[in-house]
Each structure stands twice: as C-alpha cells, then as structure tokens.
Amino acid sequence: MIEWRTEPVRLCLYPFLSAASEYVEESGITLDNLIHSGTFRHARSRGKERIIEAIKDGKIRKQVIISNAQAETELLSYPFARILVSCIGDVRLVRRYALSEAKAAYEKLLENSSTGSSSSTDVIYGMSEEFGVRVDFLPGEREQVRMPFVDYLRFTVNLRDKRWKLVNRGLEKGEVKLRKSEFVRIIQEAVYERIKRDLPLDVPADICKAIRGYTEDIKKVLEEMRKKFGDAGFGFDFESGSGFLVKDPSCFPPCITYILSNLREGVNVPHSARFAVTAFLLNAGLTEDEIIEIYKNSPDFDADRTRYQVEHIAGDKSGVRYTAPSCATMRTYGNCVRNDELCERVSHPLSYYKLKLKRKKEQEDKSKDEKM
Ligand code: SF4
C-alpha cells in the first residue's frame, strides 16, 4: 500500500488527499506564514496560477517536480488557491476550479495507474481507501476491478452517459466490474465532489484583504474571459472574425445560455439538453470542432463519443441535419427557462436568436447614426 505521508513528491500531485492536509498541518506552517511570509511567495504565486489555469484552460497543469522543496511549494499552493477562490466568492468559479483540479488528478492517476507495476495497483487501492470504496482487482488481473454496486451508484449518480447505467454493466453477486480506467474516472467524480463540497471556505475578511493583490489579478482574468466570450461561453471562442458577431452568445435564448453555463461549470446536463444545445449551435453556425470544445468541461467528457454524437446530429453520415427542438419540445423536457419578453413572442429558440440579433444590429446602427 502507498504510504502517501512519506512521499511529498507524490502527495503534491493529489493535494486534496487527507494525507496532504495532514502533511501541511504537521509541517508547522501556519496560515499566517502562508499568507505573509516571503518564504512562501512561490507557493502563493502558484496558487494564483492554479486558478488562472482553471479559468483559461479548464485544467490545472501538473508541474515537473524533482525535489521535496518544490513538492512542498506545490502542496502549499493548493490551500492558498482554495483561500483565493473563497475570497472571490464566485460560485461558477468554485465549480470550474474544482472540476479543473479533479481533471488534473484524473490524468495523473491514469498515468500512475497504467505502468503495469505493483505501484500502479497500489495507487488504485490508495484512492479507494481515501474515498471509502471497497475495490478489488479480479483474480489474476491488473486491468479489471470490481466494486460493490452501492458504492458504484453513489459515485456515478452524475454521470449521464448510458454506459454508466447499472443495467448496462455486468452485476454479479452485488458487485460491478469495471476497467481500471473507468474506476479512475469514478475517482475523478469523488475528487470533484470533495473539493466542491468545502468551497467557499469561511475566510476572515482581514485575510481576504491581505491577499487582495492576488484576487484582483484573478478577477481581471475572469472579467477578460467573460468580455471576450460572453457570460454563457467563456472558455471557448464564438468570434466570427467578420467584425459583427454572427455567432453572438449575448443573443442566445435563456434556455441555451443556461445549458451552456452548466456545461462550462462542469454540471452534468441531461441528454435532451445536450441534444438541444448541439443542434442549436450547429444551426447557429458553430463548427463541429467548436462544439466539441464546449463539451470538454463536461465531467464525463469522452472525445470520441462526443465527436460521434455531434457528427450524428450534424448529419455527416445520413446527410440529414437535426433541427434544434422547438420551445414546446424544450418545455416538455424541462429545458425551457423562459424568462424574458422575447420568449413570449417566439415558438423556437432559433427564432429568439434571430430576433435578438436583428434588434442588436438595429440598435448598433442607430447608435452609429446618432454619432454621425
Ligand atoms: S421560451 Fe423558447 S426560447 Fe425562451 S427559454 Fe423557453 S425554449 Fe428557450
């Protein structure tokens, strides 16, 4: 079994582990040290960087660590990042940050668990112990594991893809068989829930004040991303390059904005909403690659499967492109969030979009005329 506590170089890759908090506690470094001491300025900068990477890339880059000193800096940057996120107090940022950390852990875990060595099985056992899941490798196997279906259900509740449904898995004597990589994917869910559950922390006002320089820098990046891509879509590019935004997210109907915002924050959305948003964006002129990019934030993102589904809706093989669902269908599936005056005037989300684009254009033309 892995002895996390004695290995800071490994611990810093999984800073959400209880052994990581214990390591920091036992190191004797106080909150006051972390916030004020010059010794920890690199840890503070790295903490800020973690959040900026989450905002810009949706993922925390793992550093190349070659010494214990570096590992400790990386380890300490995690609690500092949590303090920063808490002082900013933006719920969407909390979700995006938690998901970014969980995705980084997933990739590292996949890498660490696929070496075929005994330490790769130890990593799996270490994580199962951490999250209270009983897992066993199948006899004579290093690639397949089994876990009690109760634990399986607990951690897959937010995974919408059909392959995670219990009926689609072999259930034998109360246990579910999984590939090792699928178990690691389940651990990503557990990590995401753990990080998100505790945030935002209740940070005293004087601490938030002391680190205002860092939080202001992060808020600027947040603001830039929102200005650039709109509130519904920061994290992916809608700009047409034609001067006027043809694919203009600020004109999207409330239902589509809501779904996009959930996707961006890593919230699992139902299939009917995924279908609606994909068909809408294809009809609004986004490319298949741009749409696949949007799904990258999704907790159960699978590049091949997403491409297949987007291509299917685009009608690449059948030659028939699906139309986005009407408002009536959106209401039937609970995807309508009708909340403004334009919604009362349209029967289709695409009509909403066209009408709003038209109004925006008219408004812009009027402003230009007034300036002349
Ligand atoms: S009324 Fe139509 S456009 Fe408006 S939120 Fe509902 S589905 Fe979307």
Boltz pocket constraint, residues with backbone or C-beta under 6 A from the ligand:
constraints:
  - pocket:
      binder: B
      contacts: [[A, 253], [A, 254], [A, 255], [A, 256], [A, 326], [A, 327], [A, 328], [A, 330], [A, 331], [A, 335], [A, 336], [A, 337], [A, 338], [A, 339], [A, 342], [A, 343], [A, 344], [A, 346], [A, 347], [A, 348], [A, 349], [A, 352]]
      max_distance: 6.0
